[in-house]
Structure formats: C-alpha cells, structure tokens
C-alpha cells in the first residue's frame, strides 16, 4: 500500500503491480480471459497474483491455505471459514 500526505492527512492508495496486468504466460492469460468472460468482470487481484508464476508463489500459497482451512484442527472447517470471513471483513477485503 502506498501512503500519500494530502493537506496534513495520510491517504492510503492501493498498490498495483504492472506485472499482474501483463506478465502472465499464455495459459494463465487464457484462463484469466475466460474468467472475465464467464463472470462478466475482471478477476480479483489475488487471483492474478496466484496465477503469476504459480510455481514460485501461487501453488505453495494455495497449498498452505488448503492445509490451514482443511487440515487437522480442533476447529471445524466451518469455524475456520468463519474466522477467515470475519478477519477479511475487518481488513475490508472480499472473502
């Protein structure tokens, strides 16, 4: 996130990586384009992040998320999903 000072107050601007618009391979571009057509909207930035060089970030991060939400735990899957949704709402993120 980028911070800019305007009139003595801080203004937080979202950071956009140009690679997320132009840096995907052919397969990823096709899947992102198909997603746009099927949903009638542009894919979320998190989806673009997961599909950009998935071998370095996307697959390991998704595997970690799967382990956290579906692996062994004292909490049920529903409770873990609810914790994620609540935390996302506190951070003003879509879940």
N, C-alpha and C positions, 0 to 999 in steps of 0.2 A: 504494500500500500504506500502511496506517495502522499507526503504531507506538504501542504502549501499554506503560508500565512497570508491571510487577507484581512486587512483592517484590524490587526492585532488579535485575530482569532485563527485557530487552526482549522483547516479544511482538508479532509481526508479524501483523496482521489484513488479510485481503483487502479491497480497496475495491470496493464495489458501487455502480454508478450507477443511481439510480431510473429514469432515462430509458430504460435498457436493458430495463426491465420494462414501461414504459407509454408510451414516446414514439414508437413506430413508427407509420407510416402504415398504411392499410387493406391494401395489397398485401403489405407486409412482415409484418404481423400474420398474414395468411392463410398466407404461406409458412412462417413460424416455427411456426404451429399445425400445419400439415401435416407439417413436420419432426418435431414432437413425437409426432404420431400414428404416423408411419411408423417412427420409431426407438424408440418407447416410452420416450423420455427427453427432458428439456428440452435445447434446443440449447445448445452451449457459448457462453460469454460473448463469445468472439471472433467468432462468427457473428452474435450480436446487435449487436455493435459495427459490423461490416461493413454490416449492413442498416439501421442507424440513420442516416438522412440520407446514403445512399450516394454522392450526388453530391459531398459535401464530403470524405468520408474513405474509405468502403468501396471505391468503384471505383478512385480513384487509388492506394490502398494495395495493392489486389489486382493492379492493373496493374504496380506496381513489383515485387511478389513474383513475378509471372509473368516479368517481364524478368530478374530475378535468377536464377530457377531454370531458365528455358528459353531465355534469350538466349545470344548468343555468349559462349564462355568456353573457357579451356584445360582446365577440368574437365568431366567428363561430367555428364549430368543425374543419373545415379545417385549420383555422388560429391557433388554439391550437395545432393541429398536426404538423403544420409547425414550430411553436415555439419549440416544443419538438425535432423535427428533427434537427433544427439549433443548439440548445443547445447541443444535443448529438454529432453533428459534431465538435463543439468547444472543447468538452471534449474527442474527439477521441473515441467515443462509437458507436456501431451499434445501429440503431434505427429501 
